[in-house]
Amino acid sequence: MDKILIIDDEEKLRALLAKIISLEGFEVLQASDIKNGLKRLESTVVDVVLCDVKLPDGNGVDATKIIKEKYPQTEVILLTAFGNIPDGVTAIKNGAFDYITKGDDNNKIIPLLYKATEKVNLNRRLQHLEKQLGSKYSFDNIIGKSQTLKKAIEAAKQVATTDATVLITGETGTGKEVFAQAIHQSSTRQNYNFVAINCAAFSKELLENELFGHKAGAYTGAIKDSKGIFEEAHNGTVFLDELGELPLDLQAKLLRVLETGEYLKVGDNKPTKVNVRILAATHRNLVNEMEKGNFREDLYYRIAVFEIHLPPLRDRLMDLEDLSYFFLKKMTAKFNKKIETIAPEYITTLQQHPWKGNIRELRNVIERSIILNNGPVLSASSLPFDMQNPHSNPLDNSYSTTLELAVAEKKHIQKVMQITNGNKTKSAELLGIALTTLYRKLNEYNID
């Protein structure tokens, strides 16, 4: 039940107002002056304060500022017998939800209370979601016990509270964006935007527009000004993934942002100024790229102020089991599957795999296994064929090996087709082969 606090020294008026408001289903508290009103706020979470402007121990306009500073989630509606514009302006500046004359309160007060409590409840939901988001991307949610990972986490925690530029290196799929999110959520910029972009995902022209935005008329179709990610992330964090793919001329523009906090939008001749923290990631060796002339040396030294290297999954095999159970819990809910545990041989098989795609590859493997698995235990038989038979040699032309592989492959295709109810497109996707290859295999093995 929403709580309303009425602060008014006129006892009869206060009692009447309390009765009207309580009939609407609100819980009403009362105070005769600012001092007692503040005491009430200290002991009870109040949604809305209805406060008279002229009180024995002070002014409601000034009290609004005190209330909003101490209890920012609480809304304040001011009531006055004689409204005037300067007081109204000051009240709103001090954070008041509204400022109304007492003669109008019969018609306005209840609708205003509903609007104010709606705003309070919305803000609380948003605050709850922000806390969940912060928890989701916290360092505590990075899975793993290996020493190499722990060192990377400790380094990231140390730099997170600073405003230093960070370069995160590591192979594809090692979790570089997860680390970037955790650094942002642990920084002083956590309440502002975290905006990520993959520099390899756009052509040079599109990437420039995505990064810096454009002015109206900059090119055909640019009918209005557009913000780039740097402007969207003002006061927050920009994460540049695959930085090694950034074209040289855009590297120069990025260097200017790092040195001056300014850049030119496409088609603009007036610089735009921003305050952002830059985190970057790459799977490339940027020192080698500098030697080849593909990456600017001056940009490298500005970007790599603090470097964190993320280990590949094959160097942290002790984390495989924890990661597997994490993905199992997450995806069984997604696919409405009741799988309670993972067979030991499943984990053993995972430990023998080279994991060129790292954690991203592991996630895909477990997702696929959950779809194909029957029963409460995730079994090794649900793993891809090449993982179940890591020592098989497809180039061995002996009849027996070919026959064994063919039989196993036929059974696996039949199982996948059964899972998908004969959907060939979905089956090809799960098998990791082209649709044309699946049709050829179905014909070869005489599978209907």
Summary of the structure (lengths in Angstrom):
residues: 448
radius of gyration: 30.9
end to end distance: 62.3
largest distance: 101.2
contacts: 1357
relative contact order: 0.07
helix: 53%
strand: 14%
